[in-house]
Amino acid sequence: MQILRWGRYMGDDLEFGGTNTFLSFGIRGSGKSTLLEHIGQKFMDEGSPIVDLFGSRDGEGLAWLRAPEAKDKRILLLHGDNSDVASSYDSKPVSKYSVADLNRYDLVISSSPLYSTIDEEFRQVNKITDQIYARIVWKKPCLIIIREAANLLYSRLKVSPDQTIAKSEMTYLIREARHCGFSMALDTQKLSSIDIDVRITIDYLFFKSLGIQGLPDDYHWLYKVYNPLKLQKMNEKYFLILTKTGSHGIGTFPYHDWHKRPGEDILKAVGVEVHHGDELIQSRPDHRVGDLQHVEIIKMRKNGFSYKEIATGLNTSTATAYAHIATHDKEVTKMGTCERCRRGKGEYATLYADTKRPPPLSPSKSNVG
């Protein structure tokens, strides 16, 4: 990647391997995602791990598996908790992911085809983003690639009670990630959809082909320096860059050919097989207990935790813990297996959780959901 011509230069050259925020803006097909992948390659060259999130439903993030730069890298695929993945790469359910994986892998990929539904992906990817705050000690910064910035907001909406809180959580995440050793690289087709509190944290803003949208009002002054018609339709390998200190210029990057092609069966191309089980019932902000939390309740009880300890550890009530354990044991008695544990792949799906339960609590306080 290089700058061909500075319109104004304030001394802030492109820096890879630090804790910066990058945003790529342009119309569909302008090469936004490919630019993010190239930024990822630059971080890889610096020895920094990469986490690739979201992307299109057709699995563009999986194209990393055929990138020459990733050939000798340690790669982890994250998938839905009710899905199974077969490939030559390491894989695990996203619920088992921890920030410690960044010390073991160079590239962590969470791609849409590895989840049974888009809703499941949006809910479960929060496990990855929430782990950002757990990274207190680090040697190399990690780059998180989010291919459509709006997806991060949609993801937060799945676990937040309302849109205002979801937006606040998204803004806080992007603003605070650098303090935990993370750089962020995002793209968007609509810059105005990115909250102003997020836009002011951007260190490097890349404009790709703008199409009929043109530059947002806040950036119209760039038309005094750059030809509007040329910005409307740029070759995929070019970009207009604007930095946090006000430098701006025209640059280019090597447009690689391993990016996913439209209509391509990327799973087959990279040798990954996926089998999806039954869709999970998810926990919700209204306190409905989902399948995975049910599995944790049963696991804790089997490990000797009291109802009060389970309630405290999982942020629920003792009545809820009791109700789920009672229902689990009833299903094991009648059916031989607990349906919720089966969906959530719980290890105790066919075993009793409790044989000596206390007197039942008020059913009105329970929340089997």
N, C-alpha and C positions, 0 to 999 in steps of 0.2 A: 504494500500500500504506500502510495506516495502522493504528495501535493504537487500538482503541475504548475499551479500559479496561485499565489496569495493575492487576494484583493486588499486585505489588510492583515498585517502580521504583528501580533502582540507578544511573541516569544514562546507561546505554548504549543510545542510540537505534540503530535500524537504520542501518547504513552500507553504501552501495553504491559501488563504485569503489575499494574498498580490497582488501587481501589477507585476506579472511575465509573461513571454511568454513561452509556452510549444509547442513542435513540436514532433509529432509521425510519424515515418517513417517505412515503410515496405510494403510487397507485399499485394495484395488483399486477404482478408480473414484472415489476421494475427492478427486481434483484435485491429487495430488502433483506430477505432471509439469507441469501448467498453472501451478502456483505457481513451479516452477523456471524456466519460460519467462518468467514475469513478472519474476523476479529478473534474468534475462538482459536483459529490456527495460530495466530500471533501469541495468544496467551499460552497455548500448548508449547510453543517454542521457548517460552520463558519458564517452563516447568510447572505451570499452574494447572490445577484440575478444572474441568468444565462440567457444568450441569445443564442439560438441554431439556427445556420444559415445553409443554403444549405443542404448538405447531398445528398444521392442518390435520384433518381427520384421516387423510390418506397416508400419514406417517412420514413426513419429510425429514423428521429428526433421525430416523433410522438410516438415512443415507450416509451418516457418519461412518457406518460399519464398512463402507467400501472406500473411504477416503484414504489416500496414501499416507497422509500425516498420522492417521490413527492405526496404521497397520500393526505396530508393535506396542500399542498402548493397552493398559489394563482397563477393560470396559465392563460396566455393570448396567444391565437393563432392569428397570423398575416396571412392574406390572400391577394390575388390579388384584385385589385380595381374593377374588373369586376366579382368577384366570391362571392358566398354566402356560409357561413358555419353554419351548425346546429349541436350543441353538448351541453353538460352540462357545457362547459368551456366558459369563456369570449372570444370574438373574435372581431377583427376590421380590416378594410382595412389597409394595410401597410402604405398608405399615411397619415393615421391619427395617426400613431405612433409618440410618442415623448419620449425624454429621461426621462421625468417625470414618464413614465410608470414603470420605474425601482424602483420607490418608492412605487408603488401599487401592483407589482407582484413579485413573487419569481422566476418565470420561464416564459420566453417569447420564443415561438417556431415559427419559420418561416420555413415551410416544403414544399418541391416541389409539392406534390399533391394538395396543397391549392392555386396553381396558374395554370392558364389555359395552359400556355406554359413555357418552360424553359427560353425562351427569356424574357418573362414578369417577371419571378422571378429574373433573373439577373439584369434587369433594376430597378425593384422596391425595391430590397433589399438595393440599394444604399441609400435609405431614412434612413435605420437603421444605416448603417455605417457612413453616414454624420452627424447623430445626436450625434456621439461620442464626437465631438468637442464642443457640447453644454453643456456637463456635467462639469460645473465649480466647483460646490459644491457637495460633496458626503461624506457619512459616512462609507459605506462599498464598497470595490471594487466590480466590476461586472466582471464575466467571460463570454467572448464571445467565443463560440465553432464554429469553421469553419471546417467542416469535410473534405474538400479537398481544400488545400490552393490555387490551381490553379483557383478555382471557384471565389475567390475574385478578381483575375486579370480579368477573363472573365467579371465579373460584372462591373468593372471599365471601361472596353473597351466599354460597352454599352452607357456610358455617357461621354467618353473622346474622343477627336478628333483623337488621334493616340495611338499606343502601348507604345511609350516612355513615354508619359504623364500618361497613365494608370499605368505603372509600378512605376513611381515616386509617384503617389498618393497612391498606395498600400503600398509601402515602408514607406512613411511618416505616413500612418495610423497606421501600426504595431509599428513603432518606437515611435510615440507620444501618443498612446492610454493610456499608463501607467500614463501620466501626467493628464489625465482626469478620472483616477480611474478605468481603465479597464485592466484586464488580458486577454491574448489571448491564446487559445488552438487550434492548427491546426494539420491536418494530411496531408500526401502526400505519393504517391507511387513512386515519383521520386524526390529525394532530390536536384539533380542538377537543377531542374526546378525552385527552390526557389532562388531568387536573393541573391548574397553574402551580399548585404546591409541588407537584411532581416535576413539571417542566423546568422549574428554577433549579432543580438539583442536577440537571443534565450537564455533563462536562463536554460531550461532543455530540452535536446534532447533525445528522447526515440527511440531506435532501436528495432523493432519487427522482425519477420521472414523476412530474406532478400532475400530468394530464389536465383535465378540465378544472380540477380543484384549484390549481395554482397555489401560491404561497398564502398561508394564513395572514390575516390582517397585521398581526404583530411583526411580521417579517417582510412586509411589502417594500421596505426600504432597500432590500437586496436587489430589487428590480432596477435600481439606479446604477447598479454595478454589473449585473449579469442579464443577459438577453432572455426575456420572458419566454420566447418561442423555444430556445434551446433548453431551458429548464422544463418546459412542458413535455418534451420528449428527448430524454438523454439515453445514450447507449447504456446497457446494463452495467458496464464496467466503470462508469463514471459516477461521481457524486459531487454535490456542493456541501461543504462542511462549514459549520458555525460553532465556535468554541465558547466556553463559559466566560472568557475574558474579552470576547468580541473579535477574535481573529476569524477570517472567512476566506475561502478559496475553493478552487476546483481541483479535485483529485481523482485518482484511478486506483483500482485494485485488480489483481489477476482473477478473472471470473472463472472459477473451476468447473469442471464438467461432471463431477460426481453428485451434484445436487439432484434430488428426485425430479424425474420428468413427469409431466402430466399423463395420467392414465397408466402409469407404470405400477406393476405389482411389486412394491418395495419389499414386502415380507419374503416373497419368493426370491427376489434378486439378492438379498443379503443372507438367505438361509435361516430365517426365523419362523417357527411354527407357533401358533397361539390357539389355545382352546379356552373358551369362556364358559364358566359354570352359570348357575342361576344368579340373577341379579340380587345384590345384597340390599337388605333394608338398612337405610342409613340413619344415624343419629341426626337430630335436628336441633336448631337453637331453641325450639319450644320444649326441649328436654325429653323428646321421645328417644328412647334407647335403641340404637341400631344393632345390627348383627355382630359387628366387631366388638362393641362394648359388652354385649351379652357374653361373647366368648371370654372376654377378660374377667367378667364377674365369676363365671364358672371356674376359670383357671385360678383365680385368687382364692376361691372357696376350697378348691382341691388342695391348694398349698397351705391351708390352715388359717387363712385370714378370717377375722370375725366379720359380722355384717356391718358393724360400725366402721371397721377398717376399710372394708370394700367401698362403703358409701363415701368415706373421706377421700380415698385414693382415686376414685373415679368421678368425684364431684356429683354424686347422686344421693338418694335417700336410702336408709336402711330398709324401708318398705319396698322400694324398687329392687334392691338386691335380693331380698327374701322372695319377692314375687317371681323374679327371673329364675332363681335357683329351684323354687317349687315347680314352676312350669317345665323347666329342663328335666327334672327327675320324673315328672308325670309323663312326659313324652317318651323318655327312655323306657319307662315301665310299659306303656301302651304300644309304642311303635318300634322300640329297640334302638332308636336314635333320636337325637334332638335336631329338629329341622334347622333351627337358627345356627347351631354349632356346625352343622353340615355345610350350610351356605358359607359360613365364615371360616371353614376349614379348621375348626377347633379340635384340639387333640383329645378332648374328653366327650366327643359327640355321643358315644355309646356307653358312657360310664355315669353312674350317679354322682352328683356334685355333693350331696349331703344326705346322710342317713339319720342324723339327729338334729332336726331343726327345732328352733324355739316356737312358741305359739305364734300363729300368723298375726301380722299387724293388720290394721284397718285396710280393707281392700280399696277404700276411697283414696288412700294415700299412695297406692302402688302405681307403677307406671310401666307396665309391660310393653306398651306401645305397639 
